[in-house]
Amino acid sequence: MAKDPRFNFYVDNWIGGTEGFTLEQDGAYLALILMQSRVGRFTEVQAIDKLMQRTRGNTAVSTGLWKFLIPKFMTDGVLFWSERLETEMGKSKVHSEKQSERVKKRWLKENGIDSGNTTVLPDNRSGSGIGNGIDNNWIEWGKLIVEQNDQHWDAMKGRRISQDEMDSFLSVATRNSWTMKTQNEFRVSLKGFKVTGSQTQQKNKYKIQ
């Protein structure tokens, strides 16, 4: 299952599904759910190892917590998983793909390109565009940041970016032929980006505020 840094979390459902749990059991369940969101389906060994990280290596406590939580997971005899989490992550993946497609369509429209001809879009395999002066993967880089899946963006303390903000950034950047040939240049420019009238007048440079 493809990784996705987000999924819908329904508080009322969680409270109802963990009614009667101790604080330790509730925390253990959440730790396993979060592990699945990052690595996918997991084995019993992985589950107990994860819980041991939270119980300071106490094997007896970790094993007891796991045995208590087993009924909350589906299994094929080897792997375990939360069916509800897989469903929610699937929904999130579909949403992300639709958002990415929306960005591409807007880019095409604002640059007067026939939607049936995508040869001028950035080539995600080689990192280069054809005939449009864009020598990078702006759409894919932006998608990583919007989905909070860019560790370097987090490291430079970049703020949470919505899809609408990213759309605005890409729109201004492409209209004004900004030069951002590396992923780090893209991050630096985005971090200081604000939609202002002066930005629409820029050519081949960033406006860092």
N, C-alpha and C positions, 0 to 999 in steps of 0.2 A: 504494500500500500504506500503510495507516495506521501512524503512528509508534508505537513501543513502546520504552520506555527499557530494556528488559531482554530477554534471550534466553538459552537454555541454552547453556553453553560446555563442551564435552567435551574436557578436557585431553588425554587419550590420543589422541583422533581428530585433534586439532590437531597434536600431535607427530608422529603417523604421516603426516599430510598435508603436513608441511613438512620431512620428513627430507631432509637434504642442503642445506637453505637456509642461506645465510649469515645473520648477525645482521641485516644491513641488509635482506635480502630478507624475512626473517620479520617485521620491524617494518613494512615497506612493505605486506605482505599484511594485517597486522592493522589498519593505518591505513585501508585500503580497505574492510575488513569493517565497521569502526566507522562509516565514512562512510555505507555503505549502510544501516546500522541507523538512521541519522538522516534521510537524505534519500531513501532508496529506490534504485531503479535509477539508474545514472549513465552519463554519456558518457565517451568516451576523454579528452576535454578536461578534464572534471572530475577524472578519475583522475590525470592527469599534474599538474594544478594542485594537487591534494591532496598528491601526493608532493613537489612542488617546495616546498611549505611546510615539509616535513621535511628537505629537502636544501639549505636556504638558497638556493633559486632556481636550483639546478644543473639546467638543462634536460637535458643529456646523461645524467646519472646517473638522473634521474627517468624519462626516456623508456626507458632501458635496463631499469630495474626494472619498469616497466609491461609492456614486451614480454615479460619473463620471466614475469610473473604472469598474462598474458592467458589461458593455458590453464586457470587455476583458476576462471574465470568463464564463465557462459552468456552468449550474446549473440543479439540479433535483427538484428544488423548495425548498429545504432545505439546501443542501450543495453546495459549489462553488469550482471550480478548474480550473486551466489552463490545457487544453488538451495537449498543446505542452510540458509543463513541465512534465506531466505524461509520455509522450512518451520518452522524453530524459532521465528521471530517470529510465525508464524500460530498455533502452539501456545500461545505466551505470550498472544496476544490472546484466544484462547478461554478460557484460564484466568482472565484478568482479568475477562472478562465474567461468568463463572460466580461469581467472588468478589463482584462487584458485585451480582449477583442474590441471592446468599446474604445479603448485608447487608440488602437490601431486604426479603427474607422474614423475617429476624430482627426487623427494625424493625416490620413489620406484626404479627408474632406477639406481641411484647412490648407493643404498644400496643393489643392486642385488636381488630385490624382484619381484616376478611374479606379474604383474599388476592385475591379476585376484584374487590375495589373498591380501586383505587389512586388515587382522586381526592384523598386527603388527603396523598399523598406530595409532596415538594417538586417544583415544576414546573421542570424544568431549562431551559426556554426563558425564563421570565420571572423566575426566582429567587424565587418565592413559593409558599407552600403554601395549601391551602384548608381552613380550619376546624381546623387543628392547632397554630396558634401558631408554626409554623416558617417564617420568612421568608427562607430561604436554600437553598442547594444542598449541604447537608452531605454527602450520599452522594457526589456528584461531586467535591467538594473533597477528601474523604478518599481517594477513588480516586486522584487525582493525586499525593497524598503517598505513598501505599502503593507506587505504581508509580514513585516517584522522578522525577516529571515536573512538579514544582512548583519553579521556580527561586527564588521568594521564600522557600520553606521552606528551601531549601539556603542561601540568603543569610543567614537568621537562625540558621544552624547547628543546624537541627532534626535530631534523631537519626533513624536508620532506624526506621520504624514498620512492624510486621508487620500482616497482615490481622486477626489475633486482637486485637491491641491497638486497632486502629481500631474493630473491632466493639464492644469494651468501652467505648471512648470514646463512640461514637454511642449505645450503649445507656444509659449513665449520663446523657448530655446530654438525650436525649429523655424519659427517665423523670422527670427533675427540671426539665424546661422551661427549660433554659438559654437565654439570649438571646445569640445570636451572629449578628448581622445582616450582618456583612461577612466576607469571606474572611480578612482579616487577624485579626479577632477569633477566628475559628475556629483559625487557626494558633497564636496566642498561648495560647489555652486548651489546645490539644493539646500544645504544647511543655511545659507544666507539669503535664500530666495524669499521675496515678498512681492505680491502683485501690486505694482505701482505704475503710474503713467510713464515714468522715466525709463522703466525697464523695456518698454516696447520700442524705444528708440535705440537700444544698444545694438551693436554689430560686432560679432566675433570677440566678445569679452563678457565677463561675469559682473554682476552687480552684487557684491558681498556687503550686507548690512549688519 
